[in-house]
Amino acid sequence: MSKQDLEMLLGAGIEFAERMIQTHGEFHPFGVKLAPDGVASLVGIHMGLEFPNGALLVEDLQRTFQLLAAEGKIRAAAVCFVGSVLLKDRPAKQTAAVFRLAHQNGETAEVVLPFAINESTIPDFGDLVAVTPRTFSLAKT
C-alpha cells in the first residue's frame, strides 16, 4: 500500500505545483499529507512574510509531518519546493519542482519535474526523474 500512497501524494503535489507554475511561474514550498483514512490534503505554512525563506519552510514542513506521523495522524507525506538540480543528461543545473516523499513504514522517494519558463511565460515541463532521496523520513527510529 505504501507505493500507492506515495503515488497518490506525488500526483496531488504535481497537480498543484504545475498549476502554480503555470499561473505564477513558481510556488512557495508546500506539503501534501495522507491521513490514516487515505484522504490527501494540501498543507502550507505561513511565516508572516510575503517572501519567506524556502529552506526554512521545507524544514518546518518536514518537522511538522514527522510530528504528525509520530502521533499517528498521518501515514505519508510529501514536501514540494522549487530547486536547482543537476540531471545526468544535462550539462548544467536546471530549475525543477522537487517532490520529497516519505511513508510511515520507512519508504522514501524523491522525484523532480524540470521546467523552464519561455519568453511567452508559458512553462515547458520536462519528464519526471527519480533521484536519490534526501533525508526525510516518517519512520519511527
Salt bridges, closest charged atoms under 4 A:
ASP5 OD2 - ARG75 NE 2.93
ASP5 OD2 - HIS103 NE2 2.77
GLU7 OE2 - LYS3 NZ 3.91
GLU15 OE2 - ARG19 NH1 3.77
ASP60 OD1 - ARG63 NH2 2.55
GLU71 OE1 - LYS73 NZ 3.23
GLU110 OE1 - ARG100 NE 3.17
